[in-house]
Amino acid sequence: MLAPLAAAPATDLAVNVLDASSLLAAFGALGIAVVLFAETGLLVGFFLPGDSLLFTAGLLSRAGAHAGPRLDLTQVLVAAVVGALAGAQVGYVLGRRGGRALLARSRAKKLHEGAARAEELLNRYGHARAIVLARFVPVVRTVLNPLAGALGVAPRTFAVWQAAGGLLWTAGLVLAGYGLGSAVPNVDRYLLPIVGLVVLISLLPLAWELLRGRRRAASAPAGGEGGRR
């Protein structure tokens, strides 16, 4: 009776943490809460697929989904909101207790670039808008929460706006996936290219900010010379 279990290939038990479908198949709605908590609350979670996970979960929550596990929309929404809001709040608390030191220990270049973008958002848009906008930018949403704590953003301001941003981000992507799945028959058969497109779109704000930053850096010397003349 035990032979079939022993003979099962190891790959069947493996979970790819970078693949939304694999995470959902293995852990369901609970996996959504854990991944979003790690991505928004712990610096080590910057590489996790938050955007694609939310969109895929919404897509698979509709009746008649074929390409993955059948998920309940209410459970997905609750898990996403709880994971995202709790993670951001924990990240903020960790930042108040030594976020700069934690970030300095990391050697991940991508993480430090995200920290620079996060600080730029806070300086340019103010605390409220930056906290909301950061939810929609990969890596930045990981770093901004502890950075806000380290920079002394008021606890009430952070709590209110991270909740607003978290609700918009999680519910928006889940319902977008659910709406697409409901409107287009058998759309989940094309899950891989759709998720790839979602990931690409989610990276556009970060790419735009990087491009703007390079343009400003390139024009700064010319402006400085003009000012001295």
C-alpha positions in Angstrom: 0.0 0.0 0.0 2.9 2.4 0.7 4.7 1.7 -2.6 2.9 4.2 -4.7 3.7 7.0 -2.3 7.4 6.1 -2.2 7.5 5.9 -6.0 6.0 9.4 -6.5 8.5 11.6 -8.3 10.0 14.4 -6.2 9.1 17.1 -8.7 5.4 16.5 -8.0 6.0 17.7 -4.5 8.1 20.7 -5.4 6.6 24.2 -5.2 8.0 27.1 -7.4 7.7 30.2 -5.2 8.2 32.4 -8.3 5.3 30.8 -10.1 1.8 32.0 -9.1 0.0 28.9 -10.4 2.3 26.6 -8.5 1.8 28.5 -5.3 -2.0 28.5 -5.7 -2.1 24.8 -6.5 0.0 24.0 -3.4 -1.4 26.3 -0.8 -4.6 27.9 -2.1 -5.9 31.1 -0.5 -3.6 30.6 2.5 -0.6 30.9 0.2 -1.8 34.3 -1.0 -1.8 35.6 2.5 1.7 34.2 3.3 3.2 35.5 0.0 1.8 39.0 0.3 2.8 39.2 4.0 6.4 38.2 3.0 6.5 40.5 0.0 5.2 43.6 1.8 6.5 43.0 5.3 9.9 41.3 5.0 12.8 42.6 2.9 13.6 39.0 1.8 10.3 38.8 0.0 11.1 41.4 -2.7 11.3 38.7 -5.4 7.9 37.2 -4.8 5.2 37.4 -7.5 2.6 39.6 -5.8 0.9 41.1 -8.9 0.7 37.9 -10.9 -0.4 35.9 -7.8 -3.4 38.3 -7.2 -4.4 38.4 -10.9 -4.1 34.6 -11.3 -6.1 34.0 -8.1 -8.9 36.2 -9.4 -8.8 34.4 -12.7 -9.1 31.0 -11.1 -11.9 32.1 -8.7 -14.5 32.2 -11.4 -16.8 29.2 -12.1 -15.6 26.9 -14.8 -11.8 27.6 -14.4 -9.8 24.8 -16.0 -6.1 25.7 -15.7 -5.6 25.5 -12.0 -7.2 25.0 -8.6 -10.7 26.2 -8.1 -10.6 29.1 -5.6 -13.3 30.9 -3.7 -13.4 34.6 -4.5 -14.3 35.7 -1.0 -11.5 33.7 0.5 -9.0 35.0 -2.0 -10.0 38.6 -1.3 -9.9 38.2 2.5 -6.5 36.4 2.3 -5.1 39.0 0.0 -6.2 42.0 2.1 -5.1 40.4 5.4 -1.7 39.4 4.0 -1.0 42.8 2.4 -2.1 45.0 5.3 -0.5 42.9 8.0 2.7 42.6 6.1 3.0 46.4 5.5 2.3 47.1 9.1 5.0 44.6 10.3 7.4 46.1 7.8 6.8 49.6 9.2 7.4 48.4 12.7 10.6 46.7 11.7 11.7 49.9 10.0 11.1 52.0 13.1 13.3 49.6 15.0 16.2 49.6 12.6 15.2 49.5 9.0 18.3 51.3 7.7 20.5 48.8 9.4 18.5 45.8 8.0 18.7 47.3 4.5 22.5 48.0 4.8 23.1 44.3 5.5 21.5 43.2 2.2 23.7 42.8 -0.8 20.8 42.6 -3.3 21.3 45.4 -5.8 17.6 45.3 -6.8 16.6 45.9 -3.2 18.8 49.0 -2.9 17.5 50.4 -6.2 14.0 49.8 -4.8 14.9 51.7 -1.6 16.2 54.7 -3.7 12.9 54.7 -5.7 10.9 54.4 -2.5 12.7 57.4 -0.8 12.2 59.4 -4.0 8.5 58.7 -4.0 8.2 59.8 -0.4 10.1 63.0 -1.1 8.3 63.9 -4.3 4.7 62.9 -3.6 4.5 63.2 0.2 3.8 60.4 2.6 0.1 59.7 1.8 0.4 59.5 -2.0 3.7 57.7 -2.0 2.5 55.0 0.4 -0.5 54.3 -1.9 1.5 54.5 -5.2 4.2 52.2 -3.9 1.7 49.3 -3.7 1.7 49.1 -7.4 5.4 49.1 -8.0 7.3 45.8 -7.5 10.3 45.9 -5.1 9.3 49.5 -4.1 6.3 48.1 -2.2 8.6 45.8 -0.3 11.1 48.5 0.7 8.9 51.5 1.3 7.2 50.1 4.4 10.3 49.7 6.5 11.7 52.9 5.0 8.6 54.8 6.1 9.2 53.5 9.6 12.9 54.4 9.5 12.2 57.9 8.2 9.7 58.6 11.0 6.4 58.7 9.0 3.6 59.2 11.6 2.1 55.8 12.6 -1.5 57.0 12.0 -0.6 58.4 8.6 1.1 55.2 7.6 -1.7 52.9 8.9 -4.5 54.8 7.1 -2.8 55.1 3.7 -1.2 51.7 3.6 -4.7 50.3 4.2 -6.1 52.4 1.4 -3.3 51.4 -1.0 -3.5 47.7 0.1 -7.2 47.5 -0.5 -6.9 49.2 -4.0 -4.0 47.0 -5.0 -5.3 43.6 -3.8 -9.0 44.0 -4.6 -8.2 45.7 -7.9 -6.0 43.0 -9.3 -8.1 40.1 -8.0 -11.3 41.6 -9.4 -9.5 42.4 -12.7 -8.6 38.7 -13.0 -12.0 37.6 -12.0 -13.7 40.0 -14.4 -11.5 38.9 -17.4 -12.2 35.3 -16.6 -15.9 35.9 -16.4 -16.0 37.9 -19.6 -13.8 35.7 -21.9 -14.7 32.0 -22.1 -11.8 29.6 -21.5 -9.4 32.5 -21.0 -7.5 30.5 -18.3 -6.2 28.2 -21.1 -3.9 31.1 -21.9 -2.9 31.7 -18.3 0.9 31.7 -18.9 1.0 34.6 -21.5 -1.7 36.5 -19.6 0.3 36.3 -16.4 3.4 37.3 -18.3 1.6 40.4 -19.6 0.5 41.3 -16.1 4.1 41.1 -14.8 5.3 43.2 -17.7 2.6 45.9 -17.0 3.4 45.8 -13.3 7.1 46.6 -14.1 6.2 49.6 -16.3 5.9 52.1 -13.4 9.4 51.1 -12.1 10.9 51.3 -15.6 9.3 54.8 -16.0 10.7 56.0 -12.7 14.2 54.6 -13.6 14.0 56.4 -17.0 13.0 59.7 -15.5 15.7 59.4 -12.9 18.4 58.9 -15.6 17.0 61.8 -17.6 17.2 64.1 -14.5 20.7 62.9 -13.7 21.8 63.5 -17.3 20.3 67.0 -17.4 21.6 68.1 -13.9 25.2 69.0 -15.0 24.0 71.1 -17.9 21.6 72.9 -15.6 24.3 73.4 -13.0 26.7 74.9 -15.6 23.9 77.2 -16.9 23.3 78.4 -13.3 27.0 79.2 -12.7 27.1 81.2 -15.9 
